[in-house]
């Protein structure tokens, strides 16, 4: 838990298999640019959410954490409080630590909305959300706020959602916004992709991939080949990182 002694201000990312992470490089450069020599950002790569408590108890001067796949929902029982948006979304990607108190926030929604809005057209009335993990909950939260109807797409049949096998030409052409919230296509498995009927995509489609490495996933590449507008997750990450920084430094709690 947060302790005093060596003057350090420590931050980090909790996740599994996160050596590729954007966050550590981003915040390390930010600290250097701001001349914050006492600030450190590190990865806490844990095999199970059960190890989260040891991260908290064994890391002195810990001020804030980011949380990534697959722990955005699993971390909830370890927190003392939730921001209203995080509570509604049901997933957390930012934690503020003050003494023995941990409060969870969701900046995924903020980053996604701010990066998506400049590209939305009036005909983007329906969306498909690929995947049902923690990130997809934040995406659904934003689309609801924007008044965009959405359906989830997953490998297994769930009430009210689609499976990939059910995605017909009619469904694809009716849903002109498609967001990939799965890890399919992430480096180094760059040939992986969601099992969409890509031939039915067209110039009115907007494809958003939360992945940022590689810059253009196979999902985006195939959409672009059909004339679709494509966006990766880099701008979203930058925006949500800055929002997390604001949360960690805010005096209010």
Buried (B, 14 or more C-beta within 10 A) or exposed (E): BBEEEEEBBBBBBBBBEBEEBBBBEBBBEBBEEEEEEEBBBBBBBBEEBEBBEEBBEEBEBBBBBBBBBBBBBBBBEBBEEBBEBBBBBBBBBBBBBBEEEBBBBBBBBBBBBBBBEEEEEEEBEBBBBBBBBBBBBBBBBBBEEBEBEBBBBBEEEEEEBBEEEEBEEEBBEEBBBBBBBBBBBBEEEBEBBBEBEBEBBEEBBBBBBBBBBBEBBBBBBBBBEBEBBBBBBBBBBBBBBBBBBEBBEEEEE
